[in-house]
Amino acid sequence: GRAVDVDSVRCLTNHMTQHSLWNSDPQTGLEGKLSLHYCVAAALVDGQLEVEQFHDSRAQDPKIRALIKRVSIEPHPAMANLDFTKGKDFLGMEVVIKLKNGKTVSRHIKSGFSVPAVDGERVHDELIDKFVRNAKRVLPQAAIDDCLARVARLETLPALGEFQAPLRHAAARG
């Protein structure tokens, strides 16, 4: 489907999401980061939600601004009393998209892979993929591989400064 086919998007979620991602009229890319309305609209219009979607120019795009007005955040009845100290469905929500042709599609999104960042003993593959996509913007592949190797042995490193070495600017690395 295309964003122009969308009539409305209802995000049924918990009270913490409602209070932290409430901004329904973000004017800048930075404000867009704290707006579920913006993130949903930008993802539907652009087909992705990456660094580029949080540039100020994207926040002012008329197609995204029109769709933002059709996104709502509502309380999810089953999530009202979740104990977030136990991490249960921390970022979960039910997304209900009504299309202009009358059809409705919905999906339950479970907690995001960044909370927690590990799945058993391993870092989530999706989180590694996100890191690599973003790191490629500023680091050579060798430094990215070095970072991932250091993450894998983080608990055995003697000092955090050593962990940060591949992230230092080329001039600072010598």
C-alpha positions in Angstrom: 0.0 0.0 0.0 0.9 3.7 -0.3 0.6 6.5 2.2 -2.0 8.2 0.0 -4.3 5.2 0.4 -4.3 5.6 4.2 -7.4 7.1 5.9 -6.3 6.8 9.5 -3.8 5.1 11.8 -4.7 4.3 15.4 -1.9 3.4 17.7 -3.3 1.6 20.8 -0.6 1.5 23.4 0.3 2.0 27.0 0.3 5.2 29.1 4.1 5.5 29.0 4.2 5.7 25.2 1.3 8.1 25.2 3.2 10.5 27.6 6.6 10.2 26.0 5.8 10.2 22.3 2.8 12.6 22.5 3.9 15.4 20.1 1.3 15.4 17.4 2.7 18.5 15.6 6.5 18.3 15.4 8.1 21.2 13.5 11.7 19.9 13.4 13.5 16.5 12.8 14.5 16.5 16.5 10.9 17.0 17.6 9.9 14.2 15.2 12.1 11.8 17.2 9.7 12.2 20.1 6.5 12.0 18.1 4.9 8.7 17.4 2.6 10.5 15.0 5.6 11.7 12.9 7.4 8.4 13.0 4.4 6.5 11.7 3.6 9.1 9.0 7.3 9.4 7.9 7.6 5.6 7.7 4.5 5.3 5.6 5.4 8.1 3.2 9.1 7.2 2.9 9.1 3.5 3.4 11.8 3.7 6.0 12.6 5.4 9.3 16.3 6.2 9.3 18.5 9.2 10.0 17.2 11.0 6.8 13.7 11.1 8.2 14.8 13.2 11.1 16.2 16.1 9.0 14.2 19.3 9.5 13.2 19.3 5.8 11.4 15.9 6.2 9.4 17.2 9.2 8.0 20.0 6.9 7.2 17.7 3.9 3.5 18.3 3.0 2.8 14.6 2.5 4.1 13.7 6.0 2.3 16.7 7.6 -1.0 15.6 6.0 -0.7 12.1 7.3 0.4 13.1 10.8 -3.1 14.6 11.3 -4.6 11.2 10.6 -2.5 9.4 13.3 -3.9 9.0 16.8 -2.5 7.5 20.0 -5.1 5.8 22.2 -5.0 3.7 25.4 -4.9 0.0 24.8 -7.3 -1.7 27.2 -5.0 -4.7 27.8 -2.0 -2.5 28.5 -3.5 -0.2 31.1 -2.0 -1.9 34.1 1.3 -3.4 32.8 4.1 -3.6 35.2 6.9 -1.9 33.3 9.5 -2.7 35.9 9.3 -6.3 34.6 9.8 -5.1 31.0 6.5 -6.6 29.9 5.6 -5.4 26.4 7.4 -2.1 27.2 7.1 -0.7 23.7 4.2 -2.8 22.5 1.2 -1.5 20.7 -1.6 -2.4 18.4 -1.5 -0.5 15.1 -4.8 -0.3 13.2 -4.6 1.2 9.7 -7.8 2.1 8.0 -7.5 2.5 4.2 -9.6 4.9 2.1 -11.2 1.9 0.3 -12.7 0.9 3.7 -10.3 -2.1 4.3 -8.6 -2.2 7.7 -5.3 -3.8 8.5 -3.8 -4.3 12.0 -0.8 -5.7 13.6 0.4 -6.1 17.2 4.0 -4.8 17.6 5.8 -6.4 20.4 8.4 -4.7 22.6 11.2 -3.1 20.6 14.5 -5.0 20.2 16.4 -2.3 22.0 14.6 -3.0 25.3 16.4 -5.2 26.3 19.3 -5.1 23.8 20.1 -8.8 24.3 18.3 -12.0 23.4 19.7 -14.5 25.8 23.5 -14.2 25.5 23.4 -12.4 22.1 22.8 -8.9 21.0 19.6 -8.7 18.9 20.4 -9.2 15.2 18.1 -6.2 14.3 20.0 -4.0 16.7 23.3 -5.0 15.1 21.8 -4.3 11.7 20.7 -0.9 12.8 24.1 -0.1 14.2 25.8 -1.1 10.9 23.4 0.9 8.7 24.1 4.0 10.8 27.8 3.4 11.3 28.4 3.1 7.5 27.6 6.8 7.3 30.7 7.7 9.2 33.0 4.7 9.7 35.0 2.5 7.3 33.9 -1.2 7.3 37.1 -2.3 9.2 36.2 0.0 12.1 32.6 -1.3 12.1 33.8 -4.9 12.3 36.2 -3.8 15.1 33.3 -2.3 17.1 31.2 -5.4 16.8 34.1 -7.6 17.8 34.7 -5.4 20.9 31.0 -5.5 21.8 31.2 -9.3 21.7 34.0 -9.3 24.3 32.8 -6.2 26.2 32.8 -7.9 29.6 36.4 -9.0 29.3 37.8 -5.6 28.3 40.0 -4.0 31.0 38.8 -0.4 30.4 36.1 1.4 28.6 38.5 3.7 26.8 39.8 0.6 24.9 36.2 -0.2 23.9 35.7 3.3 22.3 38.9 3.3 20.3 37.4 2.5 16.9 34.8 5.2 17.4 37.4 8.0 17.7 37.7 10.5 14.9 40.5 9.6 12.5 42.6 12.7 13.6 42.3 11.6 17.2 43.2 8.0 16.4 46.6 9.3 15.1 
